[in-house]
Amino acid sequence: MKFPYDIPFGVPDVEVQTFPHPFSLTCDQWAVVCAGMPGGKPQARVVYKKLMREADPNGLPEPFRSQSPGLPVVGIQRSPGPEAEGETVKVLTEIPARAEGASHAEKKAHEEGRMLPVESVVIPMLGSTGRLTHTLCVSSQVGCAMGCEFCETAQMGLVRNLTADEIVAQWFTAEYEHCRPEGKTIKNIVFMGMGEPLDNLDNVLQAISVLTDNNGPAISPRNVTISTVGRVDGLWKLREQCTKEGWRRLGIAISVNAPNDSVRNEIMPINRKWNMAELQEVLIDFPRSGNVPIMIEYVLIPSVNDADEHADELVEFVRPLHCAVNIIPYNPRRDSPWPAPQEEDVERFAARVKAGGVFTKRRRTKGRDQMAACGQLGTQHIRGRKMVDITTGKTG
């Protein structure tokens, strides 16, 4: 196994620019990298497991031993919830802006000495059995290039992709700096934060490999979900990945959010590249383990996609798919042209879809008052609205 790093084997303390971050590798990969160091592979495995399971950096090479491997927390925002569940918590962290950054926004931030914001959210979930668990919503990018009209993150444009270690560090930071001190632990990971995961697929898949490593965080693959706007080229790649051992249990969620191409073209520019027929094609017979369905997400926006005929069209779209539908009440972004839907309209729409023979769930809103709900992550300071051409990958 080879890695693109120049590792000075046999030297316990090495410079940060020549040694990979432990969060970027699985335990087996870390052991290969550390094979020539004192203690070899066996000691490397012990060190890795203590880091991931106990937040113990002893035994790591510098600078990871003397610095927290997590992300610096710059703020915690709490949104009250039902007494049985507790608070939804938005964890605000930062990463460096690079001089060689791919976007104008990142280069400008570097010139001005500013860090880049990364937001993740810890969400309490009360199950049908009454058991309380916690889900971490992680970001895969700073900003997003997809341009969805209803999403706060899209107003930033794409600033940069997160690396695998920056994604894993969101879990580490939330787990050890927020959850563990309060007697909680993270059970589920959902890629539903800032960014489009399939726009950064290599780093997302590597981060999932680390998060599900039995010698690391050991989160079950069935408790990890990738949510995408439906980038069809990325979905074909993800289909291939999901044929491999262990990956068929990965949760897949698709943000459809529209009943037809006309509506979807208006609110989701991705549909102008890959229409709903092409999206449906890649989802049919998507590799799944057992009877686990794909989740079709539908953000309900007043006077846009909430009519009864829209519900009927949605039923027809999902009919060939092994899926469930999740109705999500719209959470207004900053300067939103639409309000949140009325409760009776959410219930009416969900009931109509369910009456069409589709297993339907309705997501309860959490964190809206702290801009921590679905579609609300982002920062006012970066609102470039620069989108990436889906064909060329160039910023426009």
N, C-alpha and C positions, 0 to 999 in steps of 0.2 A: 504494500500500500504506500502510495506516495502523496506528499502534501507540498503545496507551493510555498514552503518556508525554508529559510536558510538557518537550520538549527545547529548551533555549536554544541554537539553532543559531548557529554562528560563535564560540562561546565554548569555548576548548580545555579549560579546567578547570571542571567543573560539579559540583554537589553530588550525592552518592550517591542521594538520594531522588528526584532528577529525571532520572537517567540510567539506562537499563537495563543490567543486568549483561551483559557480552559473551557469557557462556555461555548466556544465555536466547535468543539469536538465531542464525540461520544467517548465513553471510558476506553474502549478498545483503541480508538484513534489517538487518544491522549497517551496511552501506554506505548504505542509505536513511536510517537514523537519523543517520549522520555526514555526510550529503551537504553540509550547510552549514558544516562545520568546515574548517580549513585542510587543503588537499590533497584535499578532497572524497572522492568514492566510491573513486577509484583508491588513494589513500593508506589509506583505511579498510580496503580489502581486504588490502593488504600487512600492515598492523598486525594484523589479525585472524588471518591465516595464520601470522605469526610467533608469535603468542600460542599458537595451538593446536598448531603443529608443533614449536616450539622453547621453549615456556614463557617467551617473551620479552615482557614487558609494556611495553617502550618504545613510545611513541606512543599509548598508551591515555590517556584522560582520567583525572584524579584521581577517586576514590581508588584506582582499579585499578592505576595505575602504581606507587604506593609500597607497596601491600599485595599479598600473594600472593592471586591470585584463587581459589586452591584452598581446601579446608576445613582448619581447624586439626586436626592429627593429635594425639590424646591417648593413643594406644596402638597398638602393633603386637603381635599374638599369632601365633606361628608353630606350625604343627602338622607334624611330620616326615612325610614320605611316602617312597615307593620312591626309591632312589638315582637312578634314571634320570629321575625327575620333579622331585624336590625338595619344598620345603615348600608347604603351603597357608597363606596369610597372611590373617588378619582385620585390616582397617584400621579403627580406631576413630576417628571424627571427631565434631565437634559443630557444631550450628547454634544461633542465638539462639532463645529462647522469646519470643513476641510478647505484649505486654500485651493486644492485641485478639484473642488466639487464640481459636479456635472451641471448644476443649475445656477442661474444668476443669483437666486435668493440665498443659496448656501455660500457662494463666494462673497456676497455682500455681508452676510452675517460674520464670516471670518474676518473680513477687513475691519468691521466695526467691533470685533472682539465679543460678539454675542454667541451664546450657545443655541442649539436647536431644541425645540420642545418635543418631548415624547410623552404621550398620555396613555395610561392604562386604567382599567376600572375593575375593582373587586365587587362582585355582585352576589348578595346572599340569595340562595335558592331553597325554598321550602318544598320538599318532595311530597308526593301523595301519602307517604307513610309517616309524615311528620318530621322526617330527618332533615336537619339543616346542613347544607353544603355551601361551598363558595366557588364561584366561577370567576376566572380572570380573563378579561377582554384585553387582548394585546394588540399593539400596532405593528405593522410590517413596513411602513414607510413614514417619513415625515411629509405630511401633505398627501396629495393624490392627484393623478393625472386624468382620472376618468370623467370628471366634470358633471357628476350627477347634480341636478338642480336643487334637490331637497337636502343635500348633505353639507354640513359645515366644513368638513375636511376638504371637500372639493374646492371650496373658495380659496384655499391656500395655493392651489396648484401643486405640482410635485416638486419637493425640495430635494429629497434624496431617499434612496433605499436604506433600510436598516440592515446591518450585517446579522449573521446568525447569532453571534454572541450578544449583540444589542437586543435582539428579541428574547433570548434566554434570560438576559439580565433583568428584563421586566418581571419575569416570574420570580427570580431570586430576590429582587428588591421588594416586591409586594409580599412574598412569603415570609422573609426574615426581618423586614423592617416594619411591616404592618400586621400581617396575620398572626405569626407565631407569638409576638408579645401580647396579643389579645386572645390567645388560646384558640386560634383558628388555623386552618390549613386550606390550601387551594386544591380542589379535586379536579376541576375542569378548566381547560384552556380553549378559548374561542378566538379565532383570528377575525375579529369584527371591529377592531379599533381603527386608527388612522391608516389609510392606504389600501391598495388593492393587492391582496396576497399573490395572485397569479402574475402580477407585474414584477414580482420579486421572488419567483418560485424557487430558485435554487437555494436562496438563503432561508426561505420558509421551510422547505423540506429538511434542510440540515438542522434547523432549530427544532423541528418536530422530532427528528432522530435523537437529539440530545434530551429533549424533555421527556421522551418515552423510554429512555435508556434505563434498564433495570438496575444499573449501578449508579444512576444519576437521580433525577427527580422521580423517575418511575411512575409517571402519569400514564394511565392506560390509553392506548390509541383510540379506544371507543369513547374516551372522554375529551378528545381533541377534535375541534371542528374548524375547517377552513370555509370562510364565507367569501363569495366572489360576486361581482356584478354580472358575471357571465362572459368573461373573456374566452371566446370559444377556442382559440389556439392553445391557451393555457389549460383549458379543460381537457383537451385531447391528450396533452402531456400528463395531466393529473390522472386521467383514466389509465394510462400505461403504468404509472407509479402504483396505482391501486390494485393492479394485478399481482403485485409482489407480496411476499409473505409478510403478514403483520399490517399491511397498509389497507386491506379491504375493510378494516374496522373503523377507519378514519371517518369522522363526520363530515358531510358535504352539505353546504347551504348555498342556495342560489338566490340572489336578490333580483327577482323578476319585476315586481312593483308595477306592472302594467298588464292590461288584458289583451293588448294588440300592438302592432308595430307603430301605429299612428301616435298613440299616447306615449309609448316607450321612447320613440325618437325624440319627443319633446323634453322628457325629463331625464333620459339616460343616453348621452351621445354614443355610448358603446354600441347601441342598437343600430346605428347607421352603418357600422362596419359589419356586424354579425346580427342578423335579424332573429326574430323569435323562432322561426322554423329551423334555422341553423343551431340555435341554442337547444331546442327540443331534440334535435338529432343526436347531439353529443350526450344528452342526458338519458336517452333510451338505453336500457340494459347497462347502465353504469355499474362497474364492478362493486358489489356490496357483500358484506359478510352476513350470513343468516338472513334475517328479515328486516335489516336496518334500512329505513327509507332515506332518500334524499330529502332535505328540507327546502321547500320553496317559500322564500320570504316575500311578503307583500306589504310594503309600507303604504298605509291607507291615508291618502291626501284628499282633503275636502274639495269637491267639485272638479277633481282631476281624474281619479280612478276608483271612485266609491259608489257608482251607480249599480243598480241591480243587474243591468245588462253586462256591466264589467265583471261582476261575479260569475255570471253565466259563461262569459268568454274565458275567464280564468279556469273554470272547471274543464272546458274543452281542451285548453292548452295542456293541462296536467294529466288528462285522462290516460295517455299512453305510458305515463311514467310511474315508477314505483316510488311514491313520494308522499309527504305530508305537507300541508300548507300552514304557514305561521303568519297570522295577521298581526301587523305591527302598527299601532297608532302613530301617526306622524308626530315627530318631536321637532318643533320649529327651530331652524337654525337662526343665527343672527340675520336681521334684515329679511326675514322670510316673507315671501308674498302670500303664504298660506298660514292659517291658524292650525292648531291641533284639532283633530276630529272630535265630534260629540260622541259620548259613550254609546248612545242609542244607535248611532250610525255604524260604529264598530261592531256592535252586537248584531245588527241587522245584516251587515255584509258577511260576517263570519257564519251566521246561520244559513245564509243563502248558499254559500260555498259548501257547507256541510250537507245541506239538503241535496246537493248535486252528487252526493256519494263520495266526497273527498274527506279523508281524515283531516280535521281542521283544529288548529290551536290558536289561541289569542294571547299574545305576549302582554304581560302587565308592564306598564311604564315604570321605570326606576331611574332616579338620578336626573330627571329633567330640570329640576330647580338649580342644579349645579353644572348644567351643560355637560352631563355625564351619561346621558341616555343615547340610544341608538341614533346615529347620524349627527351627533352634536359635538364630537371631539374635534378640536382644532384651536387655533390661536388667531386673535385679531391682528397680531403684529405681522403675520405673513399671509397676505391675501392677494397674491400675484395673479391668480386666475390663469396661469400659464399651463396649458394642457400639452400632453405629449401626443404627437402624431402616431396613431396606433400602428401604422404601416412601417414607418421609418424609425420610430423610437426617439425622434428629435423633438426638443421643446419648441412649441410654436408661440 
